Amino acid sequence: MTDFSDSGSRIMDKTIHLSEAVAEMDNEDIESVFELDRCEGWIKEKDLQRVALQFPDYLLKNAPAVAKGLGTRLSREVFILGDTSYGECCVDEVAAEHLNADGIIHFGHTCLTPSQRLPVLYVFTIKHIDTAALGASLRKKFCEDLDILMIYDVEYDHALRNFSLQDWRGRIVVGEPIDATKPLAEGCIRKFGRQFQVSSLDELKNFKVVYVTSEARESVKIYNFLFSFSGSEFYVYDKNGLDLATRSVQKQLMKRYFLIEKTKDAERIGILVGTLGVANFNDIISRLRSLIKKSGKKSYTFLVGKLNPQKLANFPEVEVFVLVACPETSFPDSSEFFQSVVTPYELEIALNSSREWGGQYYTDFRDLLSGGEGYLEPGAEHGEDEAGDHNHEPDVSLVTGRVRAGGLAQNYNGNGELMTI
């Protein structure tokens, strides 16, 4: 059972699991794993004077050595960011700008979503992986004429970027991390911050998807890929070998559709700002506010930082929250939350009649904006009558069985007031 208040003891008692690959390193390892030569060159090229270094928890042990190594090479100010404002995978521009940084170097795992303002250098670091064992697992699990799509955590980029299997008759397409500021190679598409050598996502429909990770198979970040390839067989390769994802895609999608139906029933919807660093976050917030208002519902905007049940429990009158965050942190474990938490895409399915359930699932909110691959104009039912009120056709709730009357809040003229919690 979740308490309505948080004593803070969970932070003091939190256990940080250090990566075996980087827990103990000498100076040579530090220079190699954290690419100090590349960092030095980037800082000089950009002519930066105050550079923030961002580390995930599992790399904090090495942060002082990295900062010292860069400090001895440069006559510039280099400092370590403390606890991140949002997810560790996102660049923390907020904390960096508070300290007047003019650039950020992000180390370790990242979601690869582009930042808003400051120049960023990603250093993926290195985690060991036995590519021979991975290849043997693929040969054992699949016929050699099958097509495979491989996606991996960025820490394995050093080993898997050019992965291939000798004499494999099918295609092996590898999603290679790519800088958002760099142009794509010819004949490639960009998705999840990665480059895929295909002409479109439709080309991957019949591929077996293999996700290589060091995270637990129950990690919520897997949803970013699992839902995006919901029509494909999805496998996870980790220290325990290669197996089907433990989470059933169809079962998880049924749970998400239940949340969509609850969103249709809701009269008051909270917009949770779960990032201030991801590009275009202001644009999607404006779109969500407009969509909620046109649907005859009330919206409230909350700047929440890191999400927990205690924060949201302070607003019991809000029936559903929609979380604006990066794709990897958009699916929090909501089993302890008192209200449902949906994604911008799921809110659009609930409120935009032009969008139907069952098509491509969009985990990145930028796909829903004008120019994005999943952009759709609001449906015709969101028109206005002669009095200026919004018209909504009634329908039947699949949760309560009751008729949902249109225009539940036609006289609401608020703009989604911002609250910081």
Secondary structure, 3 states (H helix, E strand, C coil): CCCCCCCCHHHHCCCCCCCCCCCCCCHHHHHHHCCHHHHHHHHHHHCCCEEEEECCHHHHHHHHHHHHHHHHHCCCEEEECCCCCCCCCCCCHHHHHHCCCCEEEEECCCCCCCECCCCEEEECCCCCCCHHHHHHHHHHHCCCCCCEEEEECHHHHHHHCCCCCCCCCCCEEECEECCCCCCCCCCCEEECCEEECCCCHHHHCCCEEEEECCCCCCCHHHHHHHHHCCCCCEEEEECCEEEECCCCHHHHHHHHHHHHHHHHHCCEEEEEECCCCECCHHHHHHHHHHHHHHCCCEEEEEECCCCCHHHHCCCCCCCEEEEECCHHHCCCCHHHCCCEEECHHHHHHHHCCCCCCCCCCCCCHHHHCCCCCCCCCCCHHHCECCCCCECCCCEECCCCCCEECCCCCCCCCCCCCEEEC
